[in-house]
């Protein structure tokens, strides 16, 4: 069975980069540019993990995280933030995020974190 990852970021370049990284190692990926798209994909595709940017216009990352966890408390969520957003990181962790990465993130570190949380075997 394919392991599925949803990448949620309003920045196209970040979505494409992460999409390529995760597909290369064997994950099935989905992309969303906003909260509405993200929640529709969670509902329809039941991803194993969501990589979620916290700063998204409209529905922000915390709101998306709350909805994702209401839909399926078992979905793992990794958040991405800019430096200095400590309050947001703490709140996201309290809501069930498993870890966080500061942008700009290290590609190898995020790839390893995903592989640890959602092994391909």
C-alpha positions as a printed Julia matrix, in Angstrom:
121×3 Matrix{Float64}:
   0.0    0.0    0.0
   1.29   3.45  -0.91
   2.19   5.77   1.93
   0.59   9.16   1.27
   1.85  12.62   2.14
  -0.05  15.87   1.78
   2.09  19.0    1.34
   0.31  22.22   2.33
   2.05  25.49   1.53
   0.95  28.62  -0.3
   4.41  28.88  -1.91
   4.42  26.91  -5.16
   8.19  26.39  -5.1
   8.12  24.79  -1.64
   5.29  22.45  -2.68
   7.15  21.36  -5.83
  10.44  20.87  -3.96
   8.87  18.72  -1.22
   6.75  16.86  -3.76
   9.87  15.89  -5.71
  11.83  14.92  -2.57
   9.08  12.65  -1.23
   8.18  11.08  -4.58
  11.84  10.2   -5.23
  11.94   8.03  -2.1
   8.62   6.33  -2.87
   5.74   8.29  -1.32
   2.5    9.16  -3.09
   2.1   12.91  -2.7
  -0.68  15.46  -2.83
  -0.38  19.24  -2.79
  -2.61  21.98  -1.46
  -2.09  25.74  -1.63
  -4.72  26.59   1.0
  -6.82  25.17   3.8
  -9.9   24.39   1.72
  -7.86  22.29  -0.71
  -5.98  20.63   2.16
  -9.11  19.56   4.01
 -10.7   18.22   0.82
  -7.61  16.08   0.18
  -7.57  14.83   3.78
 -11.22  13.83   3.41
 -10.83  12.18   0.0
  -7.34  10.65   0.16
  -6.72   9.93   3.87
  -3.0   10.77   3.88
  -0.65   9.19   6.41
   1.14  12.46   7.05
   0.63  16.18   6.41
   3.54  18.6    6.0
   1.9   21.9    6.89
   3.11  25.48   6.61
   1.77  27.63   9.44
   1.56  30.91   7.51
  -1.09  30.46   4.84
  -3.49  33.22   3.74
  -7.11  32.64   4.65
  -7.25  29.61   6.92
  -3.92  29.59   8.77
  -1.93  26.51   9.67
  -3.27  26.23  13.21
  -6.85  26.25  11.96
  -6.01  23.66   9.29
  -4.27  21.52  11.93
  -7.34  21.66  14.21
  -9.63  20.54  11.36
  -7.26  17.77  10.24
  -7.07  16.36  13.77
 -10.88  16.55  14.12
 -11.24  14.62  10.86
  -8.68  11.98  11.81
  -6.76  12.2   15.09
  -4.26   9.6   13.85
  -2.93  11.63  10.91
   0.63  12.7   11.64
   1.41  16.37  11.06
   4.79  18.04  10.66
   4.69  21.82  10.69
   6.93  24.36   8.97
   7.37  27.87  10.36
   9.56  30.91   9.99
  12.06  31.59  12.73
  10.68  33.31  15.81
   7.17  31.86  15.78
   7.55  30.08  19.12
   3.97  30.66  20.32
   2.61  29.16  17.12
   4.97  26.17  17.4
   3.89  25.48  20.98
   0.21  25.72  20.1
   0.65  23.43  17.1
   2.47  20.85  19.22
  -0.35  21.05  21.81
  -2.83  20.39  18.97
  -0.99  17.23  17.95
   1.8   18.16  15.54
   4.65  15.67  15.95
   7.57  17.96  15.1
   8.42  21.23  13.37
  10.95  22.64  10.95
  12.0   26.24  10.58
  12.16  27.68   7.09
  14.5   27.51   5.38
  14.63  23.84   6.3
  17.32  21.25   5.68
  16.05  18.88   2.98
  17.82  15.84   4.42
  16.42  16.49   7.91
  12.82  16.79   6.73
  13.17  13.71   4.52
  14.53  11.68   7.45
  11.79  12.92   9.8
   9.13  11.84   7.3
  10.76   8.44   6.77
  10.91   7.94  10.54
   7.23   8.81  11.06
   5.88   7.06   7.97
   8.24   4.22   7.03
   7.9    2.91   3.49
   8.27  -0.78   4.36
